[in-house]
Amino acid sequence: MAEVSLCLDMQEKFDSAEILYQDALRRLEASVGMEHEGTRWVAGIFARMFEKKARREQATKLRTQFGIVYHGAGTSSTPAPPLES
């Protein structure tokens, strides 16, 4: 689901992407927890989408909630997405 969100985000279909990012985060938090690298990766790309939409307060809140360090200029310390087997 996160991959679909990212595709929609890249196509600038932000409203649809936001709904799917929220759902993906909810599911990941419930299944593997907030500290899991996959959950943090989705939170990081979701925060970047907020930045693109000039919703910096929401991006900051999301990064803080998931312990993601923001370095500015569109970069943050989020792990790479987990590889699916």
Contacts in CASP RR format, 6 or more apart in sequence:
PFRMAT RR
TARGET T0000
AUTHOR 0000-0000-0000
METHOD contacts of the structure
MODEL  1
MAEVSLCLDMQEKFDSAEILYQDALRRLEASVGMEHEGTRWVAGIFARMF
EKKARREQATKLRTQFGIVYHGAGTSSTPAPPLES
1 20 0 8 1.000
1 23 0 8 1.000
1 24 0 8 1.000
1 27 0 8 1.000
2 20 0 8 1.000
2 21 0 8 1.000
2 24 0 8 1.000
2 28 0 8 1.000
2 38 0 8 1.000
2 41 0 8 1.000
2 42 0 8 1.000
2 45 0 8 1.000
2 81 0 8 1.000
3 81 0 8 1.000
4 20 0 8 1.000
5 17 0 8 1.000
5 20 0 8 1.000
5 21 0 8 1.000
5 24 0 8 1.000
5 42 0 8 1.000
5 45 0 8 1.000
5 46 0 8 1.000
6 17 0 8 1.000
6 45 0 8 1.000
8 14 0 8 1.000
8 16 0 8 1.000
8 17 0 8 1.000
8 20 0 8 1.000
9 17 0 8 1.000
9 21 0 8 1.000
9 45 0 8 1.000
9 48 0 8 1.000
9 49 0 8 1.000
9 52 0 8 1.000
14 49 0 8 1.000
14 52 0 8 1.000
14 53 0 8 1.000
17 49 0 8 1.000
18 46 0 8 1.000
18 49 0 8 1.000
21 42 0 8 1.000
21 45 0 8 1.000
21 46 0 8 1.000
21 49 0 8 1.000
22 46 0 8 1.000
24 42 0 8 1.000
25 39 0 8 1.000
25 42 0 8 1.000
25 43 0 8 1.000
25 46 0 8 1.000
28 36 0 8 1.000
28 38 0 8 1.000
28 39 0 8 1.000
28 42 0 8 1.000
29 39 0 8 1.000
32 38 0 8 1.000
32 39 0 8 1.000
33 39 0 8 1.000
34 40 0 8 1.000
34 65 0 8 1.000
34 66 0 8 1.000
37 79 0 8 1.000
37 82 0 8 1.000
38 79 0 8 1.000
38 81 0 8 1.000
38 82 0 8 1.000
39 66 0 8 1.000
40 66 0 8 1.000
40 67 0 8 1.000
40 68 0 8 1.000
40 78 0 8 1.000
40 79 0 8 1.000
41 78 0 8 1.000
41 79 0 8 1.000
41 80 0 8 1.000
41 81 0 8 1.000
41 82 0 8 1.000
43 62 0 8 1.000
43 63 0 8 1.000
43 65 0 8 1.000
43 66 0 8 1.000
43 68 0 8 1.000
43 78 0 8 1.000
44 62 0 8 1.000
44 63 0 8 1.000
44 66 0 8 1.000
44 68 0 8 1.000
44 76 0 8 1.000
44 78 0 8 1.000
45 78 0 8 1.000
46 62 0 8 1.000
47 58 0 8 1.000
47 59 0 8 1.000
47 60 0 8 1.000
47 62 0 8 1.000
47 63 0 8 1.000
47 68 0 8 1.000
47 70 0 8 1.000
47 76 0 8 1.000
48 59 0 8 1.000
48 74 0 8 1.000
48 76 0 8 1.000
50 56 0 8 1.000
50 58 0 8 1.000
50 59 0 8 1.000
50 62 0 8 1.000
51 59 0 8 1.000
51 74 0 8 1.000
59 70 0 8 1.000
60 70 0 8 1.000
62 68 0 8 1.000
63 69 0 8 1.000
63 70 0 8 1.000
63 76 0 8 1.000
68 76 0 8 1.000
68 77 0 8 1.000
68 78 0 8 1.000
69 76 0 8 1.000
69 77 0 8 1.000
70 76 0 8 1.000
70 77 0 8 1.000
71 77 0 8 1.000
END
